[in-house]
Amino acid sequence: MLCKKLHHAAFRCRDAAETAAFYTEILGLKFAHAMGEDHVPSTGKYSPHVHIFFEMEDGSNIAFFECPKDPGNMKDLESPDWIQHFAFEVENVQALNEAKSRLEARGLSVVGPTNHDDIMLSIYFFDPSGHRLELTVRTCDPARAARFEMEAPKVLEIWNQTHDWSQRDKAFGSMTGYS
């Protein structure tokens, strides 16, 4: 496989220092790197910026750009706010519940836990720039995960035919839940 793992995904932030404090103090990520330029290295466009990276246990990163002289928003304001998000996997359900308590104790509004068809359990909240974050834990066994992987092409095929779930029984064996 060409792609071995996620190196980083990057979003824009309104304040790099505020973002660094949030991701290190609230989520416990390692502040791994910061770099900046007056010009974008890949395009040469003038855009003073700082690019900051936060590393997770597996070596993957999330990253942010503070670009104070550029127009635009921190995130896509046209799409529903639940679509664009970072999802971080935690060790177990206990860790998820403890994280929810800590986040709420810091004054953050937390949605969940939300059970996603017994595949995963998640909580949701927002960072200081308005990016939606998800903490999630896998709750299905490997055999069920393998079944979902096998079914994925059929589910997508049915979606491409209908663009609704009126025929979801063809993919899932029933009109609600999973068979």
N, C-alpha and C positions, 0 to 999 in steps of 0.2 A: 504494500500500500504506500502510495506517495506521501500522504499526510500522516505523520506519526503521532502528533498530539497538538492541542491548541497551544500556540506560543502566547498570543494575546489577542484580545478584542479591544478596540479603542472607541471611546465616546468623548464628547466634548464636556468640559466642566466649566462652571462660572468662576471658581476660585480654587487654584491648585492646593494652596495651604489648607483650606477648609476640607477639601476632598481627601488630602493625605491624612488629616486628623481623623476623619470619619472612617476611612477604610483600615487604618491601623488601630485606632482606639475602640471602635465599635465592632468591627468584624475581625480584628486581630491579624490582618494580612501583613506580610512583610513589605515595607517600602523598599523596593529593590533597585530602582534606578530613576534618575531624572536627567533629562537632557533638553537642550533648547537651541534654537537658531532664530535668526532674523528672517531667513528665507527657508522655504520648504525644500529639503534636500532632494526630493524626487522630481519636483517641478520647477524649482528656482523662483517661485512666486514669493513676493514680499509678504510675510505674515509672521511677525514676532510671536513666538509661542514657547511654552514649556510642555514637555511630554513626560508624564510620570507613570511609573509601573508598580503594580502591587502583585507580589508573587504568592501563589498558594502552595500547599504541601507537595503537590505533584510536579511543581516547576512551571506550571502554566501561569499566565498573568492576565490581569485586566489593566488597561491603560487609559489615560485621559489626556486631553489637550486643553490647556487654557490658551485661548487665542483672543486677547482683548480688543484687537483692532479689526477683527473680522466680523461681518454681519452674520446673522443667523441665530438660531435657537440652540439650547442645550440638547434638545431631542426633537424628534418628529412630533409636531403638535397637531397634525392632521389625523394621524392614526389614533385609535383608542389607546388610552394610557396603559392598558394591560398587555399590549403586544410586545413592544420593545423592552427587553429586560435582560439582566444578567441573572443566571441561576447558578447557585453554588451548592454543591453536594456536601452534606454533613455526615458524620459517622453513623448516627443512629437516631431513633425517635426521641430518646432522652436528651440528646444534644440539641435537637430541634426545639423541644419544649423549653429547655433551659435558655436557649438563645432568644426565644420569644419573650420570656420573662425579663431578660436583661435589656432587650430592646425597648420594651414597654416601660421599664424602670428609668430609662434614659429619655422618656417622653415621646418615643416614636409610636405612631399608629401602626399596628400590625394586623393584617388580615390572615385568618387561618388559625389552626392548621386546616388545610384543604386536602381531602382525600381525592386523588386523581385515579379513579377506577382500580384501587388497590395496587397500582403500579408504583406510586410515590405519594408522599405526604409533604405538603409545602406550606410555608408562611411567606407573606409578601409585605414589603415596606418600601419607602422611598429614601434615596440619598439626598444630600443638600442641594444638588443640581436638578432634582426632580426625576432621576432615573429610577425606574422600578427594579427592585431587587427581590430575588427569591432564594430562600434557603430550603433545600429539599433533601429528602432521604428516600432511598429506594426501599420499597416494601414488598416487592414481588420476588418469588424464588427464581433461580436461573432457568428452570424448565418453562415457566410462564413467559419470562423475558425472551427466550428462544422462539416461543410460539408467536409472540407479538412481532418479532423480527421477520418470521416467515410470512405472516399475514400482511405486513406493511405494503407490499406492492398491490395486493388486491384492494386494500382500503383506499389507496391513492387512485387506483383505476376507477372505483365506484365514485369517489369524489369528483374526478375529472368528467365523468359522465353526467352527474346530476347537480353538482355544486350545492347540494343540501344533503341532509341525512334521511330523506324519505325512503331510501332503499337500504338503510344501514343493516337490515337483517341479512343482506347478501354478503356483507363483510364480516359481521359479528355474530350471525346466527340468531339474533333477536333484535327487536326494535329499541330495547333499552339495555344498558349495561353491556357486558361481554359474556359470550357463551362459555 
